[in-house]
Amino acid sequence: MSDAALRRTVRRCLAVLVVVVSLLPMMFVARIRMDYGRTHSFTNPVLSMGDELALGVLLCALAYLVGSSLLQFVRSSSAPEEEAA
């Protein structure tokens, strides 16, 4: 495995871990809102901000995984054409 492939694999594994970890705050906020219904007024902005931040991290990690996979697919599909020429 080349150095670049190893680095790409490590980045993808970290992105998968970030996806899983970013789901935890969203589940925590949903659980608090479900169990306690309405929370104190000073915690609502904090919970909302944490929930939105976790959602942003989740979407960025998923976008990286999809983009990285598509880029590798495009590169691998164009590589045999270059070698044949």
Steps between C-alpha positions, in 0.01 A plus 500: 500500500646834400541786743224702330258207514576446868437866578175493303387191690581660835308817404200295393504297821513821702209640299294189577581540870401867483165398350432266791623743766302792354179299537545481877428868580197495271364191678576662837306816411210298359491290818498806725220660299301176499543426873460848639290660232571866533840580648613810685525814293879530546564147377294524180756712307787283622324178405394641164850624423654166598244316292566717195876475544481120517282499188753718318787269595296200392421652160862604443628151583243339270583745221871416539430127484280530192735742326808295577337180378374661180839656432673165543242336273553764229876470527492120484266498201721740306829329592468199264433731204822691568702180530362365173600812307 
